Amino acid sequence: MTPQQLQIEPAPALDSFHFFPPGSRRHNGTPRLARHESPKAESPSSPRTIRIALAGCGVVGGGLVRLLHESAPAIAARFGVRFELTRVLVRDVLRDRQLPLEQRLFTNELDSFLGHDADVVIEAVGGEEPARTIACAALKRGKKLITANKELVAAHGSTLSTLALENDTGLDFGAAVGGSAPVISTLRDLVGASTPLSVRGILNGTSNFVISLLERGASLDSALASARKRGLAEADCTRDLDGRDAAAKLAIIGWIAFGIQPIDLKVRRTSLIPGLERLVRLAGILESRLRFVAECTQLGENRVAATAEPVIVDSLSSFGRTCLEENRVELDLGWGLPLSVSGPGAGGKPTAAALLSDLLRLESPPNDRGSGAAQFYSVTDPRPHRWLVAAEQDAASLQHSANAAGFGVERVVTDLVGAAVITAPATWERAQSFVAALEATRAEPCIARYERESETEVLQ
């Protein structure tokens, strides 16, 4: 229950990729690298061919292959380009993926893939390695790199951006945030040189899908099983439920919106687990909704605070009405109403569509704000908020615990497990001291930020 800094942890190594030093023998069954043939000369009116090397051909990569195949005529007619997949890096070259690709294009030799000549490299393997190796090698060779890998960009975005500039090429990662919701392109293109007052949103479609099913009466286990069956969750979806995925995406948003390097953004992260089912149930009792909200907010004097945490919102608010795997991001530009973008934020098809959108951007995207722009820096959030704190105590005992910790209580509610209080405004540090005191009594507390209108009624 303590605040945690954004930490990017490496994914398990793809140890089935084979590394072959020069002169060594290849494993049986591994296809040899076919010699690349230069595309035939094209007439001035024919589409320009862009060669693609794709790393990873799972749910996202395979979805992109199908989308490129199905959309080829429309892409050629509208954009005047033809995308040709010339190399695909996979774990198992013999697996039948039922894709419109020739078998000779697949390889599980990382060195062979890194040395392949292509115009664009798309990284869809996920995790930090070998994604970082692939990304750095592509950029050093002057190849445009496209990735949907938020872990990679959050951990190494600054390094990759520098490599892109040094080698006069492009780095695009719009697909890494928001799925089909065009969050990054909106910040780059529509907002342009403007600096938002805040960017906040629901950035993880998996956790939002699970929360939505819990609201409809499902158990946590059945909600997770449904998410996996629909291709919205990995076998291990801990990063989705503990907020690391949303925090990594928020770090990328902080970079594009405020120029703070992803590794430098201090994100206060609070996990949905344990306590997720109880928070959803309490939100329902309060005629509200639980949502996992990530935000970057200007505090004045070029300071920016970043949080990723469970929040109780009004059920009729825009976030309260964001259900299932939908993502929603709101940009406060001082226009009175926020600028909103939304769309499916999990699953292979939305991410593949976002990758295709990045691929169709032929020019290098502007990722850095530049030295002439206002310089912002990250600070921990000093603002007081109201909190919903639940514990396995009866209402009177919990209210007494809150008063003993120096908290004013606006409302008390009860459920089958115990009680919860809505506190008067307090900083995160003070709220955590209250939670720590409850943990010391083994009261199994859980906490969420409370954003509904002020309550004065006390219910026993």
C-alpha positions in Angstrom: 0.0 0.0 0.0 3.0 2.3 -0.1 3.6 4.7 -3.1 5.9 3.2 -5.6 8.1 4.8 -8.3 7.7 3.8 -11.9 9.8 0.7 -12.4 10.2 -1.0 -15.7 11.1 -4.7 -15.3 12.6 -6.7 -18.1 10.3 -9.4 -19.6 11.6 -13.0 -19.7 14.2 -13.4 -22.3 13.2 -15.0 -25.5 15.7 -17.7 -25.1 14.5 -19.6 -28.1 16.0 -17.0 -30.4 19.2 -18.5 -31.8 22.4 -16.5 -32.1 24.9 -17.8 -34.6 28.4 -16.4 -34.7 30.0 -16.0 -38.1 31.0 -19.4 -39.5 28.9 -21.5 -37.0 26.5 -24.1 -38.2 22.7 -23.5 -38.2 20.2 -25.6 -36.3 18.3 -28.1 -38.4 15.0 -26.8 -39.6 16.0 -23.2 -39.4 15.4 -21.5 -42.8 18.3 -19.8 -44.4 18.2 -16.1 -45.0 17.0 -15.7 -48.5 19.0 -13.3 -50.6 17.1 -10.0 -50.9 16.1 -9.1 -54.5 15.7 -5.4 -55.2 12.2 -4.4 -56.2 11.6 -4.1 -59.9 11.6 -0.7 -61.4 8.2 0.9 -61.1 6.4 3.3 -63.3 5.8 6.8 -62.0 2.1 6.0 -61.4 2.7 2.7 -59.5 2.8 2.5 -55.7 6.2 3.0 -54.0 7.3 -0.2 -52.2 8.3 0.0 -48.6 10.0 -3.1 -47.2 9.2 -4.1 -43.6 11.0 -6.3 -41.2 8.7 -7.4 -38.4 9.9 -8.7 -35.0 7.3 -10.7 -33.4 4.3 -12.4 -35.0 2.0 -13.1 -32.1 -1.5 -11.6 -31.4 -0.3 -8.1 -32.4 2.2 -8.9 -35.1 -0.1 -11.5 -36.7 -2.9 -9.0 -36.6 -0.8 -6.5 -38.4 0.1 -9.0 -41.1 -3.6 -9.7 -41.7 -4.4 -6.0 -41.7 -1.7 -5.2 -44.2 -2.9 -8.0 -46.5 -6.5 -7.0 -46.3 -5.9 -3.3 -46.7 -3.2 -3.4 -49.4 -5.4 -2.2 -52.3 -6.9 0.7 -50.3 -3.4 1.7 -49.0 -2.0 1.7 -52.5 -4.9 3.8 -53.8 -5.0 6.3 -51.0 -1.4 6.6 -50.0 0.5 5.5 -53.1 2.6 3.0 -51.2 2.9 -0.8 -51.1 4.1 -2.5 -47.9 6.2 -5.6 -48.4 7.0 -7.9 -45.5 10.5 -9.2 -46.2 11.6 -10.7 -42.9 9.7 -11.9 -39.8 11.4 -12.8 -36.5 9.6 -15.5 -34.5 10.4 -18.1 -31.8 9.2 -21.1 -33.8 9.7 -21.0 -37.5 7.7 -24.3 -38.0 4.5 -23.1 -36.4 1.5 -22.8 -38.7 0.2 -19.3 -38.1 -2.3 -19.3 -40.9 -1.1 -16.0 -42.2 -0.7 -14.9 -45.9 3.1 -15.2 -45.7 5.6 -17.4 -47.3 7.5 -19.7 -45.0 10.9 -18.5 -46.2 10.3 -15.1 -44.6 10.4 -16.5 -41.1 13.5 -16.7 -39.0 14.4 -17.3 -35.4 18.0 -16.0 -35.8 18.3 -12.6 -34.2 21.6 -11.8 -35.9 20.1 -12.6 -39.3 17.1 -10.4 -38.5 19.3 -7.5 -37.4 21.4 -7.7 -40.5 18.4 -7.8 -42.9 18.0 -4.8 -45.2 14.5 -3.2 -44.9 13.1 0.3 -44.9 11.1 0.0 -41.7 11.5 -2.2 -38.6 8.4 -2.9 -36.5 9.1 -4.3 -33.0 6.2 -6.3 -31.6 8.0 -8.8 -29.3 7.3 -6.8 -26.1 9.4 -6.6 -23.0 12.8 -5.0 -22.8 15.0 -7.6 -24.5 15.5 -8.4 -27.3 13.3 -5.4 -28.1 15.9 -2.9 -27.0 18.6 -4.7 -29.1 16.3 -4.7 -32.1 15.4 -1.1 -31.7 18.9 0.2 -31.3 20.3 -1.9 -34.2 17.5 -0.6 -36.5 18.0 3.1 -35.6 21.8 2.8 -35.9 21.4 1.6 -39.4 19.1 4.5 -40.2 15.9 2.4 -40.4 12.6 3.8 -39.2 11.5 2.1 -36.0 7.9 1.5 -35.1 6.9 -0.1 -31.8 3.8 -0.6 -29.6 6.1 -1.5 -26.6 5.4 0.9 -23.8 7.9 -0.8 -21.5 10.7 -0.2 -24.1 9.8 3.4 -24.7 9.3 4.2 -21.0 12.7 2.7 -20.1 14.7 3.7 -23.1 12.8 6.4 -25.0 15.4 9.1 -24.5 18.2 6.8 -25.9 16.1 5.7 -28.8 15.1 9.3 -29.7 18.8 10.4 -29.7 19.7 7.5 -31.9 16.9 8.4 -34.3 18.1 12.0 -34.5 21.8 11.0 -34.9 21.0 8.7 -37.8 18.4 10.9 -39.5 15.5 8.5 -39.1 12.2 8.2 -37.3 11.0 6.7 -34.1 7.2 6.2 -33.8 5.4 4.7 -30.8 1.8 6.0 -31.1 0.5 2.4 -30.8 2.2 2.1 -27.3 -0.5 4.3 -25.6 -4.2 4.0 -25.8 -4.6 1.2 -28.3 -6.8 2.5 -31.0 -7.3 5.8 -29.2 -5.0 8.3 -30.9 -3.5 9.7 -27.7 0.1 10.3 -28.8 -0.8 11.6 -32.3 -3.2 14.0 -30.7 -0.6 15.4 -28.3 1.9 15.7 -31.2 -0.3 17.0 -34.0 -3.4 18.6 -32.7 -2.1 20.1 -29.5 1.2 20.9 -31.3 3.3 23.5 -29.3 0.6 24.0 -26.7 1.1 22.6 -23.3 -1.9 20.9 -21.6 -2.8 21.9 -18.1 -3.4 18.2 -17.5 -3.6 14.8 -19.3 -5.6 12.2 -17.5 -7.3 9.0 -18.5 -8.0 5.3 -18.4 -5.0 3.8 -20.1 -5.3 0.1 -19.5 -8.1 -1.8 -21.3 -7.5 -5.1 -19.5 -8.1 -3.7 -16.0 -11.1 -1.6 -17.2 -12.6 -4.7 -18.7 -12.2 -6.7 -15.5 -13.6 -3.9 -13.4 -16.6 -3.7 -15.7 -17.4 -7.4 -15.4 -17.0 -7.1 -11.6 -19.6 -4.3 -11.6 -21.9 -6.7 -13.4 -21.6 -9.4 -10.7 -18.7 -11.5 -12.0 -16.0 -12.8 -9.7 -12.4 -11.7 -10.2 -11.4 -15.2 -11.5 -14.2 -15.4 -14.0 -13.5 -11.8 -15.2 -9.9 -12.6 -15.8 -10.8 -15.8 -17.6 -13.2 -13.8 -19.9 -10.5 -11.2 -20.6 -8.0 -14.0 -21.6 -10.6 -15.7 -23.7 -11.2 -12.5 -25.7 -7.5 -11.9 -26.1 -7.5 -8.9 -23.8 -5.2 -10.3 -21.2 -2.0 -12.3 -21.0 -1.7 -15.4 -18.8 0.0 -13.2 -16.3 -1.7 -9.8 -16.2 -0.2 -8.6 -13.0 1.2 -5.5 -14.8 -2.3 -4.6 -15.8 -3.8 -4.9 -12.3 -1.0 -3.4 -10.3 -0.8 -0.3 -12.5 2.7 -0.7 -14.0 1.3 -0.8 -17.5 -0.6 2.4 -17.1 2.3 4.0 -15.3 4.6 3.2 -18.3 2.1 4.7 -20.7 1.8 7.8 -18.5 5.6 8.2 -18.6 5.4 8.4 -22.4 2.5 10.9 -22.2 4.6 13.0 -19.8 7.4 13.0 -22.3 5.3 14.1 -25.3 3.1 16.6 -23.4 5.7 18.2 -21.0 9.1 17.1 -22.4 10.0 15.2 -19.2 12.0 12.1 -20.1 10.1 9.0 -19.4 12.7 7.6 -16.9 12.5 10.9 -15.0 8.7 11.1 -14.4 7.9 10.3 -10.7 4.7 8.3 -10.9 2.8 7.6 -7.6 1.4 4.2 -8.3 -1.2 2.4 -6.3 -2.2 -1.2 -7.2 -5.7 -2.4 -7.7 -4.9 -5.6 -5.9 -5.6 -6.7 -3.3 -8.9 -5.1 -2.6 -10.2 -4.7 -6.1 -13.5 -6.6 -5.7 -14.2 -4.7 -2.5 -13.5 -1.3 -4.0 -15.9 -2.1 -6.9 -18.6 -3.2 -4.5 -18.2 -0.1 -2.3 -18.3 2.2 -5.3 -21.6 0.6 -6.3 -23.0 1.2 -2.8 -22.0 4.9 -3.2 -23.7 4.9 -6.6 -20.3 5.6 -8.2 -17.8 3.7 -10.3 -14.2 2.6 -9.6 -11.8 3.4 -12.4 -8.0 3.2 -12.6 -7.0 6.7 -13.6 -3.5 7.9 -14.7 -2.8 11.6 -14.9 -0.1 14.2 -15.4 -1.0 17.6 -14.0 0.7 21.0 -14.0 1.1 22.5 -10.5 2.5 25.9 -11.4 6.1 27.0 -11.6 6.7 24.3 -14.4 6.1 21.5 -11.9 4.2 18.3 -13.0 2.8 15.7 -10.7 2.0 12.2 -12.0 -0.3 9.5 -10.4 -1.7 6.2 -11.4 -4.3 4.9 -8.9 -7.8 3.7 -8.2 -10.3 6.5 -8.3 -14.0 6.6 -7.3 -15.8 8.7 -10.0 -19.4 9.7 -10.6 -21.2 6.9 -12.5 -22.4 9.5 -15.1 -19.0 11.1 -15.6 -17.1 10.4 -18.8 -14.8 8.0 -17.0 -17.7 6.4 -15.2 -19.3 5.7 -18.6 -16.0 4.2 -20.0 -16.6 0.5 -19.9 -15.0 -2.8 -20.9 -11.7 -2.5 -22.8 -12.3 1.1 -23.8 -9.5 3.7 -23.1 -10.3 7.4 -22.6 -7.9 10.2 -22.3 -8.9 13.8 -21.6 -6.6 16.8 -22.3 -7.3 20.0 -20.4 -6.1 22.8 -22.6 -7.9 25.6 -20.8 -10.8 25.5 -23.3 -13.5 25.0 -20.8 -14.2 21.5 -21.8 -11.5 18.9 -22.1 -10.4 17.4 -25.5 -11.2 13.7 -25.3 -10.0 10.7 -27.3 -11.3 7.2 -26.8 -11.3 3.7 -28.3 -10.6 0.1 -27.6 -7.4 -0.1 -25.6 -6.6 -3.8 -25.5 -6.5 -6.7 -27.9 -4.6 -7.5 -31.1 -6.8 -5.8 -33.7 -6.9 -2.3 -32.1 -3.1 -2.4 -31.5 -2.4 -3.6 -35.0 -4.6 -0.8 -36.4 -2.5 1.7 -34.4 0.7 0.2 -35.7 -0.6 0.6 -39.3 -1.5 4.2 -38.5 2.1 4.8 -37.4 3.4 3.0 -40.5 1.4 5.3 -42.7 3.1 8.3 -41.2 5.9 8.5 -43.7 7.7 11.5 -42.1 9.6 11.4 -38.8 7.3 12.3 -35.9 8.2 15.1 -33.5 8.8 13.4 -30.1 10.9 16.0 -28.3 9.6 19.5 -27.5 12.9 21.1 -28.2 15.3 23.3 -26.2 13.2 26.5 -26.8 10.1 25.2 -25.2 9.2 25.6 -21.5 11.1 23.1 -19.4 9.0 21.1 -16.9 10.2 18.9 -14.1 8.5 16.1 -12.2 7.6 16.4 -8.5 5.6 14.2 -6.1 2.0 15.2 -5.8 1.6 17.6 -2.8 -2.1 18.2 -3.3 -4.7 17.1 -0.7 -7.4 14.7 -1.9 -10.4 13.0 -0.4 -9.9 9.2 0.1 -12.1 6.2 0.5 -10.4 3.9 3.0 -11.9 0.5 3.7 -11.0 -2.0 6.4 -12.3 -5.2 8.0 -13.6 -3.2 11.0 -17.1 -2.2 12.1 -18.2 1.3 11.3 -17.6 2.7 14.8 -14.1 1.2 15.1 -13.1 2.5 11.7 -14.3 6.0 12.4 -12.5 5.9 15.7 -9.3 4.8 13.9 -9.7 7.7 11.5 -10.2 10.3 14.2 -7.2 8.9 16.1 -5.1 9.4 13.0 -6.3 13.0 12.8 -8.7 12.6 9.9 -12.0 14.3 9.5 -14.7 11.8 8.3 -17.3 12.9 5.7 -19.1 9.7 5.4 -19.1 6.1 6.7 -20.5 3.1 4.7 -20.7 -0.5 5.5 -20.6 -3.7 3.4 -20.6 -7.4 4.2 -16.9 -7.4 5.1 -16.6 -4.3 7.2 -16.7 -0.5 6.7 -15.2 2.3 4.8 -14.8 6.0 5.4 -14.6 8.9 3.1 -12.0 11.3 4.5 -11.7 15.0 4.5 -9.0 16.3 2.1 -5.5 15.0 3.0 -2.2 14.4 1.3 -1.2 11.0 0.1 1.4 10.8 2.8 -1.2 11.4 5.6 -3.6 8.9 4.0 -0.8 6.3 3.9 -0.1 6.8 7.6 -3.7 6.0 8.2 -3.5 2.9 6.0 -0.3 1.8 7.7 -2.0 2.0 11.1 -4.8 -0.2 9.9 -2.4 -2.7 8.4 -0.7 -2.9 11.8 -4.0 -4.2 13.3 -4.4 -6.7 10.4 -7.6 -4.9 9.3 -6.8 -5.6 5.5 -7.2 -2.0 4.4 -7.6 -0.8 0.8 -7.7 2.7 -0.6 -8.9 4.7 -3.5 -9.0 8.4 -4.3 -12.5 9.8 -4.0 -13.6 12.4 -6.6 -17.4 12.7 -6.2 -19.0 15.8 -4.8 -18.5 16.5 -1.1 -20.5 14.3 1.3 -21.6 15.4 4.7 -24.1 12.7 5.5 -22.9 10.0 7.8 -24.5 6.6 7.4 -24.1 3.9 10.0 
